[in-house]
Amino acid sequence: MLKIKTAHLTFVFSMIVSLQCFAVQVSSKPKKFERTRTFLEESFKSIRKFINNSKNQAIDFSIKCKPPGGAEFVISEASFFFKSTNYFFMNVSGECPYKTVVSNNLVYTTFTKTGETDIRPLETGEKIFEDFLGVSHFVDQSKFIFHFTVEDNLYVVSAVLKPEVCTELSLELHNNARKALKRQLWVDTAKDKVVKSQVITLEGKETFYYY
C-alpha cells in the first residue's frame, strides 16, 4: 500500500512541476490567450450540443484504458444510454466486461464474468458525461489552465489542473484519486460532435474515449 501511495505521489508532484511550467508559458502570451478564448468558447458550445444530442438514445463508442502504472492500453467496445439525470446505463465489453447503472444517486457496477456487483453513492459533484464518458464542457473553468490547437480540422481543447488545485487535491489522494488531472477533447465544431477525448486522473489512470 505504501509503495502504491508513493508511486501516486511521485506521479502527481511530477505533474505539478509540469503544470507550473505550462502556466508560465500561457501567462507569458496574454494576447495569444485572448484569441484562444474565442476558439475555446466555440468548442464549449459544440461540446454542450453534443451532450444534449446524446441524451435519450443509445450511443456506441470505444474505450482505450491504461491503469495506473500500467504499460499497455486495454481496448473495449461500449455503449451507453442516458435518459435523464436519474438514469444512466453503460455496457462495456472486452477483456474485463462490466455494466454500470446510475440511478437515484447510486452507482451499480456489475462485473459480467463474476456476476459481482459493486454499489456506491454518486460522489458530490460527479457528473455522468464528465466522469463516466470523458466529455466535459468545464462548468468550473477557474480550476484549469486551457490550451487550444487545431488538428485535421478538429478543435483540440486541453485542460490541466492549476498547480495549486492539484497540490490541494493530492493532500487527500485517497479521496481524489479518480479526479481528472488533465483533459483533452477533439471537437468537430462543424458537426457539434466530440470525436475523441482523453482523461488522465490523479492516480495516473489514462483513458481515451472514441465517439
C-alpha positions in Angstrom: 0.0 0.0 0.0 2.9 2.4 0.9 4.6 1.7 -2.4 1.4 2.4 -4.4 0.8 5.6 -2.5 4.4 6.7 -3.0 4.1 6.0 -6.7 1.0 8.0 -6.9 2.5 11.0 -5.1 5.6 10.8 -7.3 3.4 10.9 -10.4 1.2 13.8 -9.0 4.1 16.0 -8.0 6.0 15.4 -11.3 2.8 16.6 -13.0 2.6 19.7 -10.7 6.1 20.7 -11.9 4.9 20.3 -15.5 1.8 22.3 -14.8 3.8 25.2 -13.3 5.9 25.3 -16.4 2.8 25.3 -18.6 1.2 28.0 -16.5 4.2 30.3 -17.0 4.1 29.6 -20.8 0.4 30.5 -21.1 0.6 33.6 -18.9 3.6 35.0 -20.9 1.4 35.2 -24.0 -1.7 37.1 -23.0 -2.6 38.3 -26.5 -2.5 34.8 -27.9 -4.5 33.6 -24.9 -7.3 36.1 -25.7 -7.5 34.9 -29.3 -7.6 31.3 -28.0 -10.5 32.2 -25.7 -12.8 32.7 -28.7 -12.0 29.3 -30.1 -12.4 27.7 -26.7 -15.9 29.2 -26.3 -16.9 27.8 -29.8 -15.6 24.4 -28.7 -17.5 24.5 -25.4 -20.7 25.4 -27.3 -20.2 22.3 -29.6 -19.5 20.1 -26.6 -22.7 21.2 -24.9 -24.7 20.4 -28.0 -23.0 17.0 -28.3 -24.1 16.2 -24.7 -27.6 17.4 -25.3 -27.9 15.5 -28.6 -26.6 12.3 -27.0 -29.4 12.0 -24.4 -32.4 9.6 -24.8 -30.7 7.4 -27.4 -28.2 4.5 -27.5 -24.7 5.6 -28.3 -21.8 3.3 -29.3 -18.2 4.2 -28.5 -14.8 2.7 -27.8 -12.6 3.0 -24.7 -8.8 2.6 -24.6 -7.6 2.5 -21.0 -4.3 2.1 -19.2 -4.4 1.5 -15.4 -2.1 3.4 -13.0 1.5 2.2 -13.5 0.4 0.0 -16.5 2.4 -0.4 -19.6 -0.3 -1.3 -22.1 -3.7 0.0 -23.1 -6.8 -2.2 -23.0 -9.3 -1.6 -25.7 -13.0 -2.2 -25.2 -16.2 -1.6 -27.2 -19.0 0.1 -25.3 -22.5 1.7 -25.5 -24.4 3.9 -23.2 -27.9 5.2 -22.7 -28.6 8.4 -20.7 -32.2 9.1 -20.2 -32.0 11.9 -17.6 -30.2 12.9 -14.5 -31.9 10.0 -12.8 -30.9 7.1 -15.1 -27.7 6.1 -16.9 -26.7 2.7 -18.4 -23.4 1.7 -19.8 -22.3 -1.7 -21.2 -18.6 -2.3 -21.7 -17.3 -5.5 -23.5 -13.8 -6.8 -23.9 -11.3 -8.4 -21.6 -13.0 -7.1 -18.4 -16.6 -6.6 -19.3 -18.9 -4.8 -16.9 -22.2 -2.9 -16.8 -22.8 0.3 -14.9 -26.1 1.8 -13.9 -26.6 5.1 -12.2 -30.0 5.6 -10.7 -31.3 7.6 -7.7 -27.8 8.9 -6.9 -26.4 5.3 -6.6 -23.8 3.7 -8.9 -24.2 0.0 -9.6 -21.3 -1.8 -11.4 -21.8 -5.4 -12.3 -18.7 -7.4 -13.5 -20.0 -9.7 -16.2 -17.6 -12.6 -15.7 -18.1 -13.0 -11.9 -21.6 -11.6 -11.5 -20.4 -9.5 -8.6 -22.0 -6.0 -8.1 -20.4 -3.0 -6.5 -22.7 -0.3 -5.2 -21.6 3.1 -4.1 -23.2 6.6 -3.8 -22.7 9.1 -6.6 -20.0 11.4 -5.3 -20.6 15.1 -4.7 -20.0 17.0 -8.0 -19.8 13.7 -10.0 -21.3 14.2 -13.5 -22.4 11.5 -16.0 -20.7 12.8 -19.2 -17.7 14.2 -17.5 -16.8 11.4 -15.1 -18.2 8.3 -16.9 -17.8 9.3 -20.5 -14.8 11.6 -20.6 -16.8 14.6 -22.0 -16.6 17.8 -20.1 -17.7 21.4 -21.0 -15.9 22.7 -17.9 -18.6 24.3 -15.8 -15.9 25.4 -13.3 -13.2 26.8 -15.6 -11.4 28.5 -12.7 -9.6 25.3 -11.7 -8.0 24.7 -15.1 -5.3 26.1 -17.4 -6.5 25.8 -21.0 -4.7 25.4 -24.3 -6.0 25.3 -27.8 -4.8 23.7 -31.1 -6.2 22.5 -34.4 -5.6 19.0 -35.8 -7.1 17.9 -39.1 -9.9 20.4 -38.9 -10.7 19.4 -35.3 -10.5 21.9 -32.4 -8.4 20.3 -29.7 -9.1 21.6 -26.2 -6.5 20.8 -23.5 -7.2 21.5 -19.8 -4.9 20.8 -16.9 -5.5 21.5 -13.2 -3.8 24.6 -11.9 -0.8 23.7 -9.8 -2.3 25.0 -6.5 -5.5 22.9 -7.2 -3.5 19.8 -8.0 -1.5 20.3 -4.8 -4.6 20.7 -2.7 -6.3 17.5 -4.1 -3.1 15.4 -3.8 -3.1 16.0 0.0 -6.1 13.7 0.2 -5.3 11.4 -2.7 -7.3 8.5 -1.3 -10.5 10.6 -1.8 -9.4 12.3 -5.0 -7.6 9.6 -7.0 -10.3 9.4 -9.7 -10.5 13.1 -10.3 -9.1 14.4 -13.6 -5.7 15.9 -13.6 -5.7 16.5 -17.4 -8.5 16.5 -20.0 -8.2 16.8 -23.8 -11.1 16.8 -26.3 -11.1 16.7 -30.1 -14.1 18.6 -31.3 -15.7 18.7 -34.7 -17.4 22.1 -34.5 -19.0 21.7 -37.9 -21.0 18.7 -36.7 -21.2 19.7 -33.0 -19.5 16.4 -32.1 -16.8 15.2 -29.7 -14.7 12.8 -31.8 -12.3 11.8 -29.1 -11.3 12.6 -25.6 -8.5 11.8 -23.1 -8.6 11.8 -19.3 -5.6 11.4 -17.0 -6.5 11.1 -13.3 -4.6 12.0 -10.2 -3.8 8.3 -9.6 -2.3 8.0 -13.1 -5.1 6.2 -15.0 -5.2 7.2 -18.6 -8.3 6.7 -20.7 -9.2 7.6 -24.3 -12.9 7.7 -25.5 -13.7 7.5 -29.2 -17.2 8.6 -30.5 
